[in-house]
């Protein structure tokens, strides 16, 4: 593969994603964009801008706030929403805990990542969303590779890999029964490299934690965890300062850092081309079991 091809963004991917977003607006009554503040959801927002220009983005952004988010991500989220004039809906995992719907995990590996599912499903029911647009990609993880572009969820928000609809010749079937919903994945066919080349081409702003910076971390299980008040540490886990960045952004208890000097987009792209592990290899929550992601999706995860 030539260096030029590695750094180019395939225009057909943007065209496909815009088609999917327009089909979503046409086939569903109340779609929303699932927005984490990460690079994939930022890309979705830019695609929605293009899909409906010169009009406004016709979907609200729905953020499920775990309460353990990186401050840099929340700051970026608020700046983006203000600059675009889009509607932002935030629902809190802490509220679900306070209402007794979920129980806070305890112990060394406690995380709120799995608790998001209940908060999300409650928000979908409350706000009557029939389609939730997400930034998942098939190259990220085995369970996500099984998803269709229009991925149907049953009346309980659950996903069944064996009940996926065929999508031949880019025909997207949005017909659902009462109570069902759909997750829509416009960039399902993109790779991590495609996303970064698109961000580079479009000159999109992203949270600063994607770039190399110095912060306190601990080393645990061969991974570098961001040190924070939300992390339950043992006496031997002494924080130290190191130049790192994050390839993927969840919250501060489920996202590991990578040691890096990449402080610009060119550096990030070059680093990805040389990477020996996948992007999700830095997601702590995926390592709980071989089928961790698939089990979360079956329960209604993003």
C-alpha positions, 0 to 999 in steps of 0.5 A: 500500500502506498503512503498516499493511499494510507493518508487518503480518506475514501470519499465513498464512505462519507457518501454512504454515511450521509445516505444512511443519515438521510434514510434514518430521518426519512424512515423514523419519527424520533431519531437521536444521536448517541454522543459520547464526546469521542472521535466517532460521535464527533464524526457522526455530528459532522456527517449530519451537518453535511447530510442536512445542510443548509438546515440544522441537524434534525436530531438531538444529541443524547449523552449518557453521563456516567459521572466518571467522564474525563473533564476534557471530554465534557468541556469539549461536548459543551463547546461543540453543542454551543457552536452548532446550536444543536439540542443536547439531552443528558441523562445521568447514571447517578440518577439511576443509582439514586433511584435504585435501578442499578447498584454501584459496583465495588472492588478494585475493578469497579466501573459504571460502564455496564450501568449505562445500559439501564440509563440509556434504555430509560432515556429512550423510553422516556423520550420516545426515541425510535432510532439511536444513531451511534458511532460503532464500527465493525473493525472495533470488536467481534460483536460489533462486526455482527451488527447491521446498519439498521440494527433492530432492538426488541421492546426490552432494548435487547439485541439478538445476533441471530435475528439480524435483517439482510441489507442487500444492495444498501437497502435499509429496512426501518420497519419496526413493530410497536415498542421496538427500536433501532440502532443506526451505525452510519460509519459501520464500514469505516476503520479507525484509520478512516476516522482519523483521516476524515478528522484530518481532512475536515479539520475537526476539533477533538478533546485534548486527551486524544493528543499526547499529554502528561498526566498521572497514571497507574500501571495495572494488568499491563495497562496504563489506567488514568489516575482519578478519584473514581479509580479504586487503587491498592497500596502498591499502585502508586501513581506516576506522571507519563506522556500518554494519549487515549485511542478511544474515550469512555469514562475514566474507569474503563479507558486505558492510555497508551504511551505516546508522543503523538501531539498532532493528527499526523502523529496519530495517523502514523502511530495507528499505521504502526500499532500492533493492538486494536483500538479496543485493546485499550478498553478495560471493560472489554477484557472482563470476558471474551464475550463482554461486548456481546453480552452488553449489547444483548442487554441493550448496550449502545 
